[in-house]
Amino acid sequence: MSVLEIKNLHVNVETDQGTREILRGVDLTIREGEIHAIMGPNGSGKSTLAYTIAGHPKYTVVQGEILLDGENVLEMSVDERARAGMFLAMQYPVEIPGVTVTNFLRTAKTAIDGEAPSIRTWLKDVRGAMSNLKMDSAFAERNVNEGFSGGEKKRNEILQLELLKPKFAVLDETDSGLDVDALKVVSEGVNRAHANTGLGILLITHYTRILRYITPDFVHVFVAGRIAEQGGPELADRLEEEGYDRYHVAESATQ
Amino acid sequence: MQSTAMPTPEQHGFRAHSDGPVVPVQTRSERFRSTEVADFAPVTGREHEWKYSPVATFADLISGDLDGSRLEVTSTDAAGVALSWIARDDARIGRAGIPEERASANAWSSFDEALLVEVSGEEAKTVTVTRSDLGTSPRAAHTVIEAAPFSRGLVVLRGIGDARLTENVEIVVGEGANLEVVSLQEWSDESVHLASHFARIGRDARLKHIVVSLGGKVVRVNPSTHLAEQGSDVEALGLYFSDAGQHLEQQVFVHHDAPHTRSRVTYKGALQGEGARSVWIGDVLIGNAATGTDSYEQNRNLVLTDGTRADSVPNLEIETGDIEGAGHASATGRFDDEQLFYLQARGIPEEEARRLVVRGFLNEVVQQIGDAELEERLIRALEAELQGS
């Protein structure tokens, strides 16, 4: 049973105005197969948590630890974390000019598995996953994220999630900017990955909307760099009605 | 890499000009030109056309005696392509353009015979003309590539081995023709190659011109295109990979001189290693006859290590207000760390991620060559360049 543990995590980021403390002691444990929703207002540090788990160099961990099955994640490079079974679906996926989706997926799969996938089953897997996500097959020959619409970028993230089969996925505002049709398609993809591989999920969102399609086991409310309240799915319903006002959020926005 | 509007010179680290007061802008088409080397003043290295070049390393090509005998040339066979040598007083010489600087004029004054490459017939065809092992003493050459009206073809002009060469290449594209010329520089490490290409594009004709510079100590290929007749079109592409101590330069000029002409200029380069240099100057002149012009030029440089320098100078002159569009862009950037992060976050190790990004960056030009075999070979050559660090 895989487990991802975040213990007393404090994270700083360097800005033009100097060092800012963004995460102020985050504790969170996600077990295989669990879906945790992290909800919070803008600037509460949700994205910082996502990028810190993935190892983005912009964020400095000053205290605390992240453990994947007891292994120290903070000592791993970005690619080592991915190969250890971590995945980050990004809010703003980056364009890679001149690199086709096909080439990118094959390179990533080979890196994750440590060997090239067998061509026949791989092509079938890619086609199947694309078709499930209602992606046109011409997509495969386009350059990664280049000229993609917002919805296409998010589908492409979930396509990778389904094909790379990580143990834990952090979904950073995957729902933002999606119309309801795209939201359903993307949510189905997440649910499929969850059902097929026992994926543990950290679902970061500003809105409760996606929780109609992906049912969380736990909901955590993130305010000012730490978890202010946690509960079951019913907490999301309460947030939907009341918003974040009762947490007296007055922090200035940082992401 | 983010594309940006044209950066200010200061962003490139330029300070005030060291070559004296600013000279009033001269229209690009009014530069002095002559086929006689003696008509040009001695080169000091401060002239606008030389100021980025290491002129001291090739003074012999600018003003010394040159061997103008036939080059060692081999060619593949293709139906509809004929090669021959023609005398220097042949009427087919001097139709596309004449020299605007001294090394070019020195070559023109010195060549004995010109290589004529004639393309005819409407079927697609490819011919590769290879100049190899031209030696280490200074030489001059002249080449005329002519595409008959409505003909179609791809001519690869390839250089390998040693060279110390200054040359002119004329490209005459007849009406309705569709010609592609790839100038491929894969010279040895100590080679120096200075080339001026002059293209004249006829009515409704199209030229795709691609400069690929990989090998050589100093390589300077300057293509000028005269969009002389209505509906003429040029796609000018360039690809360069500058290693330690290498100077790769291209001064691109497109002259829109007739209605409804179109140009696209895209040069992309990577620089890697101490003293790796690249220079790109892109001049576009939209003359007052060139109503309905559609033009865009851009240069992108990817800096892979410290110790490199990329100069990028886009210039646009417009003499008529009645155009479809004209734009230019230049960006010189380091590796985009967000691209690396994205690829690494998918498990791809840093080294491989870098290779993927560089390959992708340069492939945008490679993909447009349209000859699978040549594309494949260039991708391998670029891989070798990348490994070479």
Boltz contact constraints between the chains, C-beta under 6 A:
constraints:
  - contact:
      token1: [A, 54]
      token2: [B, 345]
      max_distance: 6.0
  - contact:
      token1: [A, 56]
      token2: [B, 341]
      max_distance: 6.0
  - contact:
      token1: [A, 78]
      token2: [B, 344]
      max_distance: 6.0
  - contact:
      token1: [A, 78]
      token2: [B, 345]
      max_distance: 6.0
  - contact:
      token1: [A, 79]
      token2: [B, 344]
      max_distance: 6.0
  - contact:
      token1: [A, 79]
      token2: [B, 347]
      max_distance: 6.0
  - contact:
      token1: [A, 79]
      token2: [B, 348]
      max_distance: 6.0
  - contact:
      token1: [A, 79]
      token2: [B, 349]
      max_distance: 6.0
  - contact:
      token1: [A, 82]
      token2: [B, 345]
      max_distance: 6.0
  - contact:
      token1: [A, 82]
      token2: [B, 346]
      max_distance: 6.0
  - contact:
      token1: [A, 82]
      token2: [B, 347]
      max_distance: 6.0
  - contact:
      token1: [A, 83]
      token2: [B, 347]
      max_distance: 6.0
  - contact:
      token1: [A, 88]
      token2: [B, 345]
      max_distance: 6.0
  - contact:
      token1: [A, 94]
      token2: [B, 338]
      max_distance: 6.0
  - contact:
      token1: [A, 94]
      token2: [B, 339]
      max_distance: 6.0
  - contact:
      token1: [A, 94]
      token2: [B, 342]
      max_distance: 6.0
  - contact:
      token1: [A, 96]
      token2: [B, 339]
      max_distance: 6.0
  - contact:
      token1: [A, 96]
      token2: [B, 360]
      max_distance: 6.0
  - contact:
      token1: [A, 97]
      token2: [B, 360]
      max_distance: 6.0
  - contact:
      token1: [A, 98]
      token2: [B, 360]
      max_distance: 6.0
  - contact:
      token1: [A, 98]
      token2: [B, 361]
      max_distance: 6.0
  - contact:
      token1: [A, 98]
      token2: [B, 363]
      max_distance: 6.0
  - contact:
      token1: [A, 98]
      token2: [B, 364]
      max_distance: 6.0
  - contact:
      token1: [A, 99]
      token2: [B, 356]
      max_distance: 6.0
  - contact:
      token1: [A, 99]
      token2: [B, 360]
      max_distance: 6.0
  - contact:
      token1: [A, 107]
      token2: [B, 348]
      max_distance: 6.0
  - contact:
      token1: [A, 108]
      token2: [B, 346]
      max_distance: 6.0
  - contact:
      token1: [A, 108]
      token2: [B, 347]
      max_distance: 6.0
  - contact:
      token1: [A, 108]
      token2: [B, 348]
      max_distance: 6.0
  - contact:
      token1: [A, 111]
      token2: [B, 347]
      max_distance: 6.0
  - contact:
      token1: [A, 111]
      token2: [B, 348]
      max_distance: 6.0
  - contact:
      token1: [A, 112]
      token2: [B, 347]
      max_distance: 6.0
